Amino acid sequence: MDVFSGHRALGRRLRAPAVAIGNFDGVHLGHRRLLTEIVRLSRERGGESVALTFDPHPARLLAPRFAPPLICPPECKLERIAAVGVDACVIEPFDHALAALSPEAFVAEVLVGALGARDVCVGADFTFGKGRAGNVRVLGELGRASGFALTVIPSVTVEGIVASSTKVREFVEEGRVEGAALLLGRDPELVGDVVRGAGRGRSIGVPTVNLRPQNELLPAPGVYAGWAREKGESACWDAAINVGTNPTFTSGEAPLSVEAHLLDYPGKDLYGARLVLGFRRRLRAEQRFPSVEALVAQIRQDIEAAADEGRRARNQHGTPAV
């Protein structure tokens, strides 16, 4: 997939593009429906499928105090968009100049003038232009006058829940990772570098890898059944994952940490490696134990529960999607 840093930085003329517009944070099932549609349209018409997204998230500029934490890092978002089969992604810098464009100016300058859109696809609640003055009705009118066709994709609902980035964040922040997986179409993930920790896990016979997450959005503190793999690799291990402050060993305020015990791991040194952690189910809240022995006994139970969850997931779905 070709990636361009804004409509002014196109390295070539796009070929009769079908353009999907959105933030695409998390690339959930609703986003994938939108992206799949532009892939279909572009192939039908011999053109290219193009995702038009924004960086930073518009709320970072317009309402920074209320800007949501991003579900996935930019590199992971691009990988998920590419996996749908999209030909190109234009990452539009969302600055004051772009925010000040009227709906008419946005269409004339970006969609028509720079991208040359033949088809445009958006969600039903799409708004654009200064003060969110534009909506799907306005975009349709501008499209008819400018020569592109508009397709509006209705919301995707899974078991009665609308797939949205807001709902995914809510599920993750509450630790209800199974709900997030329902809307994402995959387990929620953290990606980051393996760093050295305090070494407590190894000292009590349960070695862990410590992750410095690149994600802004973290699951609620607790212990989770999940899986781990090196980024770019297919080998995957079940994991018992802890998100929290290690209250048995710390007192007062302590920084949040993410560490995982990898089941049946062959023992390769992972320091400095880039790791992906997937979250299948929250097993319990984090808690302070009266002794290290009590903590170890509970960890052993957590590991067994994580193994059971891994077996159940494989029986139901096979290996996790990468």
TORROTOR-181657 format. One record per residue: residue in three letters; x, y, z of N, C-alpha, C in turn. Coordinates in steps of 0.1 Angstrom, whole numbers, padded with zeros to 4 digits, always signed. Example, Ala and Ser with C-alpha at 12.3 -4.5 7.8 and 13.67 -1.06 7.14 Angstrom:
REM residues 2
Ala+0132-0057+0078+0123-0045+0078+0132-0033+0078 Ser+0128-0022+0071+0137-0011+0071+0129+0000+0079 
REM end
This chain:
REM residues 322
Met+0008-0012+0000+0000+0000+0000+0009+0012+0000 Asp+0006+0022-0009+0013+0034-0009+0008+0044+0002 Val+0017+0051+0008+0012+0060+0019+0017+0074+0016 Phe+0009+0084+0016+0012+0098+0013+0009+0107+0025 Ser+0018+0116+0028+0016+0125+0039+0008+0138+0035 Gly-0005+0136+0032-0013+0147+0029-0016+0148+0014 His-0026+0156+0010-0030+0157-0004-0020+0165-0012 Arg-0012+0173-0005-0002+0181-0012+0011+0173-0015 Ala+0012+0161-0009+0024+0153-0010+0022+0141-0019 Leu+0012+0141-0027+0010+0129-0036+0022+0128-0045 Gly+0028+0116-0046+0039+0114-0054+0035+0111-0069 Arg+0022+0109-0071+0018+0105-0084+0003+0109-0085 Arg-0002+0108-0097-0017+0111-0099-0024+0098-0096 Leu-0034+0098-0088-0042+0087-0084-0051+0083-0096 Arg-0053+0070-0098-0060+0065-0109-0075+0062-0106 Ala-0084+0071-0110-0098+0070-0108-0101+0065-0094 Pro-0097+0072-0084-0098+0066-0070-0112+0066-0065 Ala-0115+0055-0057-0126+0054-0048-0121+0057-0034 Val-0126+0067-0028-0120+0072-0015-0129+0070-0003 Ala-0124+0064+0007-0131+0062+0020-0125+0072+0029 Ile-0133+0080+0036-0129+0090+0046-0132+0086+0060 Gly-0122+0087+0069-0125+0085+0083-0112+0085+0091 Asn-0114+0085+0104-0102+0084+0113-0097+0070+0114 Phe-0106+0060+0112-0102+0046+0112-0094+0041+0124 Asp-0096+0047+0136-0089+0043+0148-0094+0029+0152 Gly-0085+0019+0152-0089+0006+0156-0092-0003+0144 Val-0096+0003+0133-0100-0004+0121-0110-0015+0125 His-0121-0011+0131-0131-0021+0136-0139-0026+0124 Leu-0149-0034+0127-0157-0040+0116-0165-0030+0108 Gly-0169-0019+0114-0175-0008+0106-0166-0002+0096 His-0154+0001+0101-0143+0006+0092-0140-0004+0081 Arg-0139-0016+0084-0136-0026+0074-0147-0027+0064 Arg-0159-0026+0068-0170-0026+0058-0169-0014+0048 Leu-0165-0002+0053-0163+0009+0045-0151+0007+0035 Leu-0140+0002+0040-0128+0000+0032-0130-0011+0022 Thr-0138-0021+0026-0141-0032+0016-0149-0027+0005 Glu-0158-0017+0007-0166-0012-0003-0157-0004-0014 Ile-0148+0004-0009-0139+0011-0019-0130+0002-0027 Val-0126-0009-0020-0119-0019-0028-0127-0025-0039 Arg-0140-0028-0036-0149-0034-0046-0152-0024-0057 Leu-0155-0012-0053-0158-0002-0064-0146+0001-0073 Ser-0134+0002-0067-0122+0005-0075-0119-0006-0085 Arg-0121-0018-0080-0118-0030-0089-0128-0031-0100 Glu-0141-0027-0097-0151-0028-0107-0148-0017-0118 Arg-0143-0006-0114-0141+0005-0124-0126+0007-0129 Gly-0118-0003-0125-0104-0002-0129-0096+0009-0123 Gly-0100+0013-0111-0093+0024-0105-0085+0020-0092 Glu-0083+0029-0083-0075+0026-0071-0084+0029-0059 Ser-0082+0021-0048-0089+0023-0036-0080+0032-0027 Val-0086+0042-0021-0077+0052-0013-0084+0054+0000 Ala-0077+0053+0011-0082+0056+0025-0077+0070+0028 Leu-0086+0080+0031-0082+0093+0035-0084+0094+0050 Thr-0073+0096+0058-0074+0096+0072-0067+0108+0077 Phe-0067+0111+0090-0062+0123+0096-0052+0121+0107 Asp-0042+0129+0108-0033+0129+0119-0028+0143+0123 Pro-0030+0147+0135-0036+0139+0146-0051+0138+0145 His-0057+0130+0154-0071+0129+0155-0077+0143+0156 Pro-0087+0147+0149-0093+0161+0149-0095+0166+0163 Ala-0099+0157+0173-0102+0162+0186-0089+0167+0193 Arg-0078+0162+0189-0065+0167+0195-0063+0182+0192 Leu-0068+0187+0181-0067+0201+0178-0079+0209+0183 Leu-0091+0203+0181-0103+0211+0183-0108+0211+0198 Ala-0105+0200+0205-0109+0198+0219-0099+0189+0226 Pro-0087+0194+0228-0076+0185+0233-0079+0179+0247 Arg-0087+0186+0255-0090+0181+0268-0098+0168+0268 Phe-0106+0167+0257-0115+0156+0255-0111+0146+0244 Ala-0099+0148+0239-0095+0139+0229-0093+0124+0234 Pro-0098+0115+0227-0098+0101+0231-0084+0095+0230 Pro-0080+0085+0238-0068+0078+0236-0070+0069+0224 Leu-0059+0069+0215-0060+0061+0203-0060+0046+0206 Ile-0068+0038+0199-0069+0024+0201-0056+0017+0197 Cys-0051+0021+0185-0039+0015+0180-0029+0025+0175 Pro-0016+0022+0175-0006+0031+0170-0008+0033+0155 Pro-0003+0044+0150-0004+0047+0136+0001+0036+0127 Glu+0012+0030+0130+0018+0019+0121+0008+0007+0121 Cys+0002+0004+0132-0008-0007+0132-0020-0004+0124 Lys-0025+0009+0125-0036+0013+0117-0034+0011+0102 Leu-0022+0015+0098-0019+0014+0084-0018-0001+0080 Glu-0013-0009+0088-0012-0024+0085-0026-0029+0084 Arg-0035-0025+0093-0049-0031+0092-0056-0026+0080 Ile-0054-0013+0076-0060-0008+0063-0055-0015+0051 Ala-0041-0017+0051-0035-0025+0040-0040-0039+0039 Ala-0043-0045+0050-0047-0059+0051-0061-0061+0044 Val-0069-0050+0043-0082-0051+0036-0080-0052+0021 Gly-0069-0047+0017-0066-0047+0002-0066-0033-0004 Val-0066-0022+0005-0066-0009+0000-0053-0005-0007 Asp-0053+0002-0018-0041+0005-0026-0033+0016-0021 Ala-0039+0026-0015-0032+0038-0010-0038+0044+0002 Cys-0031+0051+0010-0036+0058+0022-0030+0072+0022 Val-0039+0082+0023-0034+0096+0024-0037+0100+0038 Ile-0026+0103+0045-0027+0107+0059-0027+0123+0059 Glu-0038+0129+0061-0039+0143+0060-0036+0150+0073 Pro-0026+0159+0073-0023+0166+0086-0035+0174+0090 Phe-0040+0172+0102-0052+0179+0106-0047+0191+0114 Asp-0047+0203+0107-0042+0215+0113-0053+0226+0113 His-0049+0238+0117-0060+0248+0117-0064+0252+0103 Ala-0055+0251+0094-0059+0254+0080-0069+0245+0074 Leu-0067+0232+0077-0077+0222+0072-0090+0223+0080 Ala-0089+0226+0093-0101+0227+0101-0110+0239+0097 Ala-0103+0249+0091-0110+0261+0087-0117+0260+0073 Leu-0114+0249+0065-0120+0248+0052-0135+0246+0053 Ser-0143+0253+0045-0157+0250+0044-0159+0236+0037 Pro-0171+0231+0039-0173+0218+0031-0171+0219+0017 Glu-0175+0230+0011-0172+0232-0004-0158+0233-0007 Ala-0150+0240+0002-0135+0241-0001-0128+0228+0001 Phe-0133+0220+0011-0127+0207+0013-0129+0198+0001 Val-0141+0198-0004-0144+0189-0016-0136+0194-0028 Ala-0136+0207-0030-0129+0213-0042-0114+0211-0041 Glu-0108+0214-0029-0093+0213-0028-0088+0199-0026 Val-0094+0191-0017-0089+0178-0014-0095+0167-0022 Leu-0108+0165-0022-0114+0154-0028-0113+0154-0044 Val-0116+0166-0049-0116+0168-0064-0103+0172-0069 Gly-0098+0184-0064-0086+0190-0069-0073+0181-0068 Ala-0071+0175-0056-0059+0168-0053-0061+0153-0056 Leu-0072+0147-0051-0073+0132-0052-0080+0128-0065 Gly-0088+0137-0071-0095+0133-0083-0105+0122-0080 Ala-0113+0122-0069-0121+0112-0065-0132+0109-0075 Arg-0135+0096-0079-0146+0092-0087-0157+0087-0078 Asp-0153+0080-0067-0163+0075-0058-0158+0080-0044 Val-0168+0083-0035-0165+0086-0021-0174+0078-0012 Cys-0168+0071-0002-0176+0063+0007-0174+0069+0021 Val-0184+0070+0029-0184+0075+0043-0194+0068+0051 Gly-0193+0069+0064-0203+0064+0073-0215+0073+0074 Ala-0226+0068+0079-0239+0075+0079-0238+0088+0088 Asp-0229+0088+0098-0228+0099+0107-0216+0108+0104 Phe-0211+0108+0092-0200+0115+0087-0203+0130+0087 Thr-0194+0138+0093-0195+0153+0092-0181+0158+0088 Phe-0181+0170+0082-0168+0175+0077-0169+0190+0075 Gly-0158+0197+0073-0158+0211+0071-0158+0219+0084 Lys-0156+0232+0083-0155+0241+0094-0168+0240+0103 Gly-0166+0238+0116-0178+0237+0125-0186+0225+0122 Arg-0181+0215+0115-0189+0203+0111-0201+0207+0103 Ala-0200+0217+0095-0211+0222+0087-0216+0212+0076 Gly-0207+0203+0072-0211+0193+0062-0215+0180+0067 Asn-0225+0174+0061-0229+0160+0065-0231+0152+0052 Val-0237+0140+0053-0238+0132+0041-0247+0138+0030 Arg-0257+0146+0034-0266+0152+0025-0258+0163+0017 Val-0250+0171+0024-0242+0181+0018-0232+0175+0008 Leu-0225+0164+0013-0215+0158+0005-0221+0152-0007 Gly-0233+0146-0007-0240+0141-0018-0242+0151-0029 Glu-0247+0163-0024-0250+0174-0033-0237+0179-0040 Leu-0226+0180-0032-0214+0185-0037-0208+0174-0047 Gly-0210+0162-0044-0206+0151-0053-0212+0152-0067 Arg-0226+0154-0066-0233+0155-0079-0228+0166-0087 Ala-0225+0177-0081-0220+0189-0088-0206+0188-0092 Ser-0198+0179-0085-0184+0178-0088-0180+0166-0096 Gly-0189+0157-0098-0186+0145-0106-0182+0133-0099 Phe-0184+0131-0086-0182+0118-0080-0194+0113-0074 Ala-0195+0100-0072-0206+0093-0067-0204+0091-0052 Leu-0214+0092-0044-0213+0090-0029-0220+0078-0025 Thr-0213+0070-0017-0219+0058-0011-0218+0060+0004 Val-0230+0059+0011-0231+0060+0025-0233+0046+0031 Ile-0223+0042+0040-0223+0029+0046-0231+0029+0059 Pro-0242+0022+0061-0248+0022+0074-0240+0016+0085 Ser-0243+0019+0097-0236+0014+0108-0236-0001+0108 Val-0225-0007+0112-0224-0022+0114-0227-0025+0128 Thr-0237-0034+0130-0241-0038+0143-0237-0053+0146 Val-0232-0056+0157-0228-0070+0161-0235-0073+0174 Glu-0244-0083+0174-0252-0087+0185-0258-0075+0192 Gly-0264-0066+0184-0271-0055+0189-0263-0043+0193 Ile-0249-0044+0191-0240-0033+0195-0234-0027+0182 Val-0235-0014+0181-0229-0007+0170-0214-0007+0171 Ala-0208-0011+0160-0193-0011+0160-0188+0004+0158 Ser-0182+0009+0169-0177+0023+0168-0164+0023+0176 Ser-0155+0032+0173-0143+0034+0181-0146+0038+0195 Thr-0156+0046+0197-0160+0050+0211-0164+0037+0219 Lys-0171+0028+0214-0176+0016+0221-0164+0007+0223 Val-0155+0006+0214-0143-0003+0216-0135+0003+0227 Arg-0133+0016+0228-0125+0022+0239-0132+0019+0252 Glu-0145+0021+0253-0153+0018+0265-0150+0004+0270 Phe-0151-0006+0261-0149-0020+0265-0135-0022+0270 Val-0125-0017+0263-0111-0019+0267-0109-0012+0280 Glu-0113+0000+0282-0111+0007+0295-0117+0000+0307 Glu-0128-0007+0304-0135-0014+0315-0130-0028+0317 Gly-0120-0032+0308-0115-0046+0309-0123-0056+0302 Arg-0134-0052+0295-0143-0061+0289-0137-0064+0274 Val-0126-0071+0274-0119-0072+0261-0126-0081+0251 Glu-0135-0090+0257-0143-0098+0247-0153-0090+0240 Gly-0158-0079+0246-0167-0070+0239-0160-0063+0228 Ala-0147-0058+0232-0139-0051+0222-0136-0060+0210 Ala-0133-0073+0213-0130-0082+0202-0142-0084+0193 Leu-0154-0084+0199-0166-0086+0191-0167-0075+0180 Leu-0164-0063+0184-0165-0051+0174-0153-0050+0165 Leu-0141-0054+0170-0129-0053+0162-0128-0064+0152 Gly-0134-0075+0155-0133-0087+0147-0120-0095+0149 Arg-0113-0091+0161-0101-0097+0165-0099-0093+0179 Asp-0089-0100+0186-0086-0096+0200-0080-0082+0200 Pro-0083-0074+0210-0076-0061+0212-0061-0064+0215 Glu-0052-0055+0210-0038-0058+0211-0031-0046+0217 Leu-0019-0049+0223-0009-0039+0226+0003-0042+0219 Val+0011-0032+0214+0023-0035+0207+0034-0025+0213 Gly+0046-0030+0215+0056-0022+0220+0069-0030+0222 Asp+0079-0023+0227+0092-0030+0229+0094-0037+0242 Val+0101-0048+0242+0103-0055+0255+0115-0048+0262 Val+0113-0044+0275+0123-0037+0282+0126-0045+0295 Arg+0136-0041+0302+0140-0048+0314+0131-0043+0326 Gly+0126-0052+0334+0118-0049+0345+0126-0050+0358 Ala+0119-0052+0369+0125-0053+0382+0131-0067+0384 Gly+0127-0077+0376+0132-0091+0377+0125-0099+0388 Arg+0113-0094+0393+0106-0101+0403+0100-0114+0398 Gly+0095-0114+0386+0089-0126+0381+0099-0138+0381 Arg+0111-0136+0376+0121-0146+0375+0125-0151+0389 Ser+0125-0141+0399+0129-0145+0412+0119-0154+0419 Ile+0106-0153+0415+0096-0162+0422+0093-0174+0413 Gly+0100-0176+0402+0098-0187+0394+0088-0186+0383 Val+0084-0173+0380+0074-0170+0369+0080-0159+0361 Pro+0089-0162+0352+0095-0151+0344+0085-0144+0335 Thr+0087-0131+0333+0078-0123+0325+0086-0115+0316 Val+0079-0111+0305+0085-0100+0296+0077-0087+0300 Asn+0085-0076+0300+0079-0063+0303+0078-0055+0290 Leu+0066-0050+0288+0063-0043+0275+0062-0028+0278 Arg+0069-0020+0269+0066-0006+0269+0056-0003+0258 Pro+0043-0002+0261+0033-0001+0250+0034+0012+0242 Gln+0032+0010+0229+0031+0022+0221+0017+0027+0221 Asn+0008+0018+0224-0007+0022+0224-0009+0033+0235 Glu-0019+0042+0232-0023+0051+0242-0034+0045+0251 Leu-0042+0036+0245-0053+0030+0252-0049+0017+0258 Leu-0050+0015+0272-0046+0003+0279-0058-0003+0285 Pro-0059-0016+0286-0070-0023+0293-0070-0019+0308 Ala-0081-0021+0314-0082-0018+0328-0073-0027+0336 Pro-0067-0022+0347-0058-0030+0355-0064-0044+0358 Gly-0056-0054+0357-0061-0067+0360-0052-0078+0354 Val-0056-0090+0355-0049-0102+0349-0057-0107+0338 Tyr-0051-0110+0327-0058-0114+0315-0052-0126+0309 Ala-0061-0134+0303-0057-0145+0294-0055-0140+0280 Gly-0043-0143+0274-0041-0137+0261-0030-0145+0254 Trp-0024-0138+0245-0013-0144+0237-0003-0134+0233 Ala+0009-0139+0229+0020-0130+0225+0027-0136+0213 Arg+0032-0126+0205+0041-0130+0194+0050-0118+0191 Glu+0061-0121+0185+0070-0111+0180+0064-0105+0168 Lys+0064-0091+0167+0058-0084+0155+0065-0089+0142 Gly+0057-0093+0133+0062-0097+0120+0064-0112+0119 Glu+0062-0119+0131+0064-0134+0131+0051-0140+0133 Ser+0050-0153+0129+0038-0160+0130+0037-0169+0143 Ala+0048-0173+0149+0048-0181+0161+0041-0173+0172 Cys+0032-0180+0179+0024-0173+0189+0023-0182+0202 Trp+0024-0176+0213+0023-0183+0226+0011-0178+0234 Asp+0005-0187+0241-0005-0183+0251+0002-0175+0262 Ala-0005-0166+0268+0002-0158+0278-0008-0154+0290 Ala-0003-0153+0302-0010-0146+0313-0004-0132+0314 Ile-0013-0122+0312-0008-0108+0311-0013-0101+0323 Asn-0004-0093+0329-0008-0084+0340-0007-0070+0336 Val-0017-0062+0338-0017-0047+0336-0020-0041+0350 Gly-0010-0034+0356-0012-0029+0369+0001-0023+0375 Thr+0001-0023+0389+0011-0016+0396+0019-0026+0405 Asn+0016-0039+0405+0022-0049+0413+0021-0045+0428 Pro+0009-0044+0433+0006-0039+0447+0012-0048+0458 Thr+0015-0061+0455+0021-0069+0466+0035-0065+0468 Phe+0042-0059+0458+0056-0054+0460+0057-0039+0461 Thr+0047-0032+0458+0048-0017+0459+0038-0011+0468 Ser+0040+0001+0472+0031+0008+0481+0029+0022+0476 Gly+0017+0028+0478+0015+0041+0473+0013+0041+0458 Glu+0016+0053+0452+0014+0054+0438+0026+0048+0431 Ala+0023+0039+0421+0033+0033+0413+0029+0034+0398 Pro+0038+0035+0389+0034+0036+0375+0028+0022+0370 Leu+0019+0024+0361+0012+0012+0355+0022+0005+0346 Ser+0023-0008+0347+0032-0016+0339+0024-0027+0332 Val+0030-0033+0321+0024-0044+0314+0034-0055+0313 Glu+0031-0066+0318+0041-0078+0318+0033-0090+0315 Ala+0040-0100+0308+0033-0112+0304+0042-0124+0307 His+0036-0135+0312+0043-0148+0313+0039-0156+0301 Leu+0048-0160+0293+0045-0167+0280+0046-0182+0283 Leu+0035-0189+0280+0034-0203+0283+0041-0211+0272 Asp+0049-0221+0276+0056-0230+0266+0066-0222+0257 Tyr+0071-0211+0262+0080-0203+0255+0094-0210+0254 Pro+0101-0210+0243+0114-0218+0242+0125-0211+0249 Gly+0123-0198+0253+0134-0192+0261+0143-0183+0254 Lys+0140-0179+0242+0148-0169+0234+0148-0156+0241 Asp+0159-0149+0242+0160-0136+0248+0152-0126+0240 Leu+0142-0119+0246+0133-0110+0239+0136-0095+0242 Tyr+0146-0092+0250+0149-0078+0253+0152-0071+0240 Gly+0145-0060+0239+0146-0051+0227+0137-0055+0215 Ala+0131-0067+0216+0122-0072+0205+0109-0064+0206 Arg+0103-0063+0194+0090-0057+0193+0079-0068+0195 Leu+0070-0066+0204+0061-0077+0208+0047-0072+0207 Val+0038-0081+0203+0024-0079+0202+0017-0088+0213 Leu+0009-0082+0222+0001-0089+0231-0014-0088+0228 Gly-0020-0100+0227-0035-0100+0225-0042-0104+0237 Phe-0054-0098+0239-0062-0100+0252-0074-0107+0248 Arg-0076-0119+0254-0087-0128+0252-0098-0126+0262 Arg-0094-0125+0275-0104-0125+0286-0098-0120+0299 Arg-0105-0111+0306-0100-0107+0319-0103-0118+0329 Leu-0093-0122+0336-0094-0133+0346-0098-0128+0360 Arg-0092-0116+0364-0095-0111+0377-0089-0097+0378 Ala-0093-0090+0389-0087-0077+0391-0074-0079+0398 Glu-0065-0069+0397-0052-0069+0404-0055-0067+0419 Gln-0047-0074+0427-0049-0073+0441-0036-0075+0449 Arg-0036-0070+0461-0025-0071+0470-0026-0084+0478 Phe-0016-0093+0478-0016-0105+0485-0008-0104+0498 Pro-0012-0112+0508-0005-0111+0521+0009-0116+0521 Ser+0013-0124+0511+0026-0129+0511+0030-0132+0496 Val+0043-0134+0494+0047-0137+0480+0042-0151+0477 Glu+0042-0160+0487+0037-0174+0485+0023-0174+0480 Ala+0014-0166+0486+0000-0165+0482-0001-0159+0468 Leu+0008-0150+0465+0008-0144+0451+0011-0155+0441 Val+0022-0162+0444+0027-0173+0434+0016-0183+0432 Ala+0009-0187+0443-0002-0197+0442-0013-0192+0433 Gln-0016-0179+0434-0027-0173+0425-0022-0172+0411 Ile-0009-0169+0409-0003-0168+0395-0004-0181+0389 Arg-0001-0192+0396-0002-0205+0390-0016-0208+0385 Gln-0026-0204+0393-0040-0206+0388-0043-0197+0376 Asp-0037-0185+0376-0039-0176+0364-0033-0182+0352 Ile-0022-0188+0353-0015-0195+0342-0023-0206+0336 Glu-0029-0214+0345-0037-0225+0341-0049-0220+0334 Ala-0055-0210+0339-0067-0204+0333-0064-0198+0319 Ala-0052-0192+0318-0048-0187+0305-0046-0198+0295 Ala-0040-0209+0299-0039-0221+0291-0052-0226+0286 Asp-0062-0227+0296-0075-0232+0292-0082-0223+0282 Glu-0080-0210+0284-0086-0200+0275-0080-0201+0261 Gly-0067-0204+0261-0060-0206+0248-0065-0218+0240 Arg-0067-0229+0248-0072-0241+0241-0086-0239+0236 Arg-0094-0232+0244-0108-0229+0240-0108-0220+0227 Ala-0099-0210+0227-0099-0201+0215-0095-0209+0203 Arg-0085-0217+0204-0080-0225+0192-0091-0235+0187 Asn-0098-0241+0197-0108-0250+0192-0120-0243+0185 Gln-0122-0230+0189-0133-0222+0183-0129-0215+0171 His-0117-0209+0171-0113-0199+0161-0100-0203+0153 Gly-0092-0212+0159-0079-0214+0153-0069-0204+0159 Thr-0058-0202+0153-0048-0193+0159-0052-0179+0157 Pro-0047-0170+0166-0052-0156+0164-0047-0149+0151 Ala-0056-0140+0146-0052-0134+0134-0040-0124+0136 Val-0031-0124+0126-0020-0115+0127-0020-0105+0116 
REM end
